[in-house]
Every structure is written in structure tokens, then in C-alpha cells.
Amino acid sequence: MTQSCLLERLALLDTNTVSDALDFLGLPGATVGLRPLWSCPKIVGRASTVLLAAKTDRAPTVHLITPVIEQIRSDDRVLVISGGIEGVSCWGDILANAATAKQVRGTVIDGCSRDIDGSAEIGYPVYGRGVTMVSARNRVVQIDAAVTIDVAGIKVSEDDYVIADNCGTVFIAQAHIDAIIDLAERIAHRQNGMVEAVRSDRSVAEVMHDSQFEAIQAEHV
């Protein structure tokens, strides 16, 4: 199946359902604490990873993340950033405008953003741990890109899949994307049926019994 078809199917799901599918298969991917930093839309795409670290000298450097944005050539990318310093910005409105010009779908930071109103004004989605006014300049540098990074305890590699919404951020390894989407679609179908059953006055204890979820696993097997 083409990447665009996979992304279209993933976009019809939510992080809760994808997290459940990962649970069923015993796979990591769901994070805690990486939430929308303004009331931004859901983002679905493929990771362009960036690794940052604390700056150890005062020598001028190319501004972090700008080389990655300049090299983007497709419209399916989500910038995924790790290695920042607590309370120090890894993102701002100038970067958001540059990413928008390159049709980047959004940014996920295991850290903080500044200028969040500027990102909101242009509709650019930013997910992360919080908002700060403290600049990255002379505090944080980019040390690598397109490598495997640690994001909230999850290993994320270049081209892995990303889905983020109001409940948080989930990463899916390339090797598992087909199985996860297939299973998540079955979970979504069954859970929609469970909601309808409860609305029809069926016993919630019966509807939410563990056996109902075991049936999803049986379908997978």
C-alpha cells in the first residue's frame, strides 16, 4: 500500500485507538506529556527527527532545526525534536513560518516552544511539554538529524509514523505500520459499536466486559 494511503487511513483514527492497537501487539509508541501547545489540529505524518544538546561554548552556529527544514522535499513530514533543556525553547514562530512554507505538517517537541501565538496565528500545529519565553540561542544546538532519537521514552527513527491529537502523541515504527492500522481500524469499529450499544440502554458492565476486548484480539489472531 502506498504511503499516502497509509497516512489517509491513519488520519481517520485517533491516538487512543492507535495506543490500544500497540498495547494489543505489545509494542511501544504511546507517550505521556506531549500535548498540543495551542488548540491546534491533529497531525499525522512521517517523522523528520532532530537531536539537540546543550551548547558548551559561545561560538556562533547555524540556528538549530533550520538545516532540516531547508532539506524537506515532501508534504508528509512532521518534525520530531528531542534533546533540549528544560524551560528553554526548541521552537518559535520564525521556524513555524519556515516549516509552513515547506508544507511541514507540524512539530512535536520533547521540550518547550516559545512564540506560541505566532504558530497559532498561522495555524501551525505544535505539540510538546510546555511553553516558555527563554530563547535557545547560546543555550541549545543541533547535533544530528535523521537519526533515531529518544522522545518521552520512545525510540523514534526517521520516517516512523506520527499521530498527535488532544490526548497526546503516538509514534509507530515503520515495520509495524500495516499491522497497527489494520488492528486499530478493527478496534475503532468495535468500540463504535460499543458506544451505540450503551446509547441503546444495553448494560455498560456487559458492553465493557474484558471479553469484548478479547474478541478484538481473537479477530486479530
N, C-alpha and C positions, 0 to 999 in steps of 0.2 A: 504494500500500500504506500502511496506517496506521502511525503512529509506533510504536505498541505492538507491531505485528507485526515491524517492523524491529528493534526492541530485543530481542524474543524470539529472532529469528534471530541477531543479533549475539552474544547471550549464549551461544549454543551453540558459538561459535568461541573461539579464543584469540588472544593478541597476536601470536604467531609467525605464524599463518596470515594474520591481517589485515595484518601488516607485509609478508608476501610478496605479498599482493594489491596493496598500494600500490606495491611495487617493480615488479611486472609492468606497472603503468599509469604508472610514472614520477612518482608523487605523493609528497609529504612526509607525515609524520604520526607515524612511529616516533621515540620519544625514547630517550635514554640517561640513566640515573641516577635516574629517578623510580620507585622501587620501594616495596613495602609496608613500612610502618614498624612494623608488628607482623604476626603471622601471620594477616592478615585475608583475608576472602573477595574474590573477583573483583568488580569493579564495572563496570557497563555502564549508560550513561545519556547525557543531553544536558547540555552544558556551561552552567553559570551562571558567567560569568567575573568575576574581581575583580582590579583593578590596585592594587598597593600602591607606596609610596615611602618613603624615609627622612623622618622628622619633622624639621622645621627650626626649630621653636620649642617652647615649653613650654605653650602654651595647651591647655586641655582639649578633647578631641574625642570624638565618638561612637566607641565601640570598633570597630575595623576588622572588616568582614565581617558584623557584626550587622544592618545595614540590608538586606543582600542576603538573609540567611536569613529575616528577617521578611516579605519580599515574595514568597517562594516559595509557589506555589499548586498545584503538581502534584507527582506522586510519581516523576518520571523524571529528577530533577536530580542532577548531580554538580558540586560546587563546584570550580572550577579557578582557582588563585591564582598570581599572578606579581608580581614587583617587590619582593620582600622583601630583607633584608640577610643576608649570610652569617653563620650562627651565631646568628641571632635568630629567635625563634618567630613563625610566622604562624598558629598553630592551637593549641588547647588543649581540655581536657575540658569546660569550660563551653560552648564553641562546639559541641563534638560532641553534647552533650545537647540543645542548642537545635536543631541540624540534624536529629537523630533525631526530635524532636517534630514536625518539618515533613516527615518521610518523605524526607529527602535520602538519596541512595544512597551517598554517600561524598565524600571530598575528595582532590584532587590538588594538591600544593603544589610549585612550583618554588622550594623552600626547606625550612625545618625546622618541626617541631612540638615542643611541649612537652607535659607531662602525658600521654604516650602510653599509660600504663597505664590512665588514665581512659577514653580512647577504646576501648581493648581491652576493658575491663570491661563496656561496653555494646554491644560488637560493632560499633562504628562504624569502617568502613574508612578508613584514611588512607595515602596514597601521597605520597612526597616524597624529598628528598635526605638527610635525616637527622633526628636527634633532638637537642634542646638543652633546657637549663633556663632560658635567658635570655628574659625577657618582651619582648613587642612594645611594651608601654606606654612612651610617651615616646621610642620609637625608630622605630616604623613607623606610617604612617597609610594609610587607604584613600583613593585619589584618583579612582577611577572604577569602574564596573561595567557589565556587559552591553555591553562593547566588545571589539574584537579585541586580544588580548594575545600576548606572546611567551613561550612556555613551553618551556624547554630547546631553543630554536632553532626551534620550530614555531609558526606563527601559528594561534591558536585563537580562534574567534569564538563569540559567544553562540549557543547551540543546536547547535553542532557535536557530533559523537558522540564518546564516550569509552569505551575498553575498557582495563582495567588488571588485571593478574594477577601471578603470581610472577616473570614475566620482564620486567615493566615496564609502561609506559603508552603507548598509541597513540591519536592523535586522527584523526578522519575528518571532512573538510569536508562540510557538508550536501549540496552539489551532487554529491558523488561517492558518497554512501552506498549507493544501489541497486547501482551497478556494483561497488563494493568487496565488498558482501555476496555478490552473485551469484558473483563470481570466487573469493572466499575459500571459499565452500561447495564449489566445484569442486576447489580446491586441497586442502581437507581430505579430500574423498572420494578423490582420487588418492593423497594421502600415506598415508591409512589403508590403501589397497591395497598401497602400497609396504612398509609395516611388515609386513603379512601375508605378502607375498612373501618378505621376508627371514626371517621366522619359519618359512617353509616350505622353507628352505635354498636359495632362489634366490640367485645371485651378487649380493652387495651392490654390486659395481662396476657390474654391469648395471642393477640396480634404481635406483641413484643417478646414472646417466649423465645428462649435461645434456639429452639428447634426451627424457628422461622429463618434465623440467620445460618444455621447449619445447612438448611436446604440450599442456600446460595452456594455454599462450599461444595455440596453434593453436585450441583449443576456444573460447577467448575471442573470437578473431577470427571 
